[in-house]
């Protein structure tokens, strides 16, 4: 009986400790951020680069080739003219000749089923592409919030002269974004992302490579996003940048 009574008395104490530990961890992370000038400098450089690039890209238009592959087999290829719209998001105008007309056989029941499946595939591909674009244009405010919350780790990258910044909970709860940043050139070189669509079980991995526009800003030259559950890959290749 005494043991049972003692356990009951300890339960509120244990619960209090369980609540206090995450709060202490957050406080320590914020204190580390406040006391680490090197981390602050690296985060500030990433923010400045992202902000400058976002503003500069509004002066350009470019061509984007989109390839959708299912289980390694190419299902669709499209070409778009792209520019940044007033809302800060990419606006895409199709440059394709248009869809081929269906034959009489394709207009039957089998054709409708095939059309429905293709429609679902395209919707999923669009969702993956939209998700990738959100990570390809880093938001300085989100980077700052993540740093102040203690969700940023920094360290040397595999390539000499590069810095690696790893951000947890950047865009979605549980996601992870790894930036490889050139401190000397003040430019993002690559981004690796582990994220998901609406549900955490619908995982998506994203790889983004950056290049420099001649006499201009850096840009996401190649974006590869994988929808893990459906084995669907969307590749976005950007080129032919021109000033408006």
Secondary structure, DSSP 8 states (H G I E B T S, - for coil): -HHHHHHHHHHHHHHHHHHHHHHHHHHHHHHHHHT-HHHHHHHHHHHHHHHHHHHHHTTEEEEEEEEEEETTEEEEEEEEEEEE-TTSSEEEEE-S-------TGGGSHHHHHHHHHHHHHHHHHHHHHHHHHHHHS--HHHHHHHHHTT-EEEEE-SSTTEEEEEEESSSSTT-EEEEEEETTTTEEEEEEEEEESSSTTSEEEEEEEEEE-TTS-EEEEEEEEEETTTTEEEEEEEEEEEE-
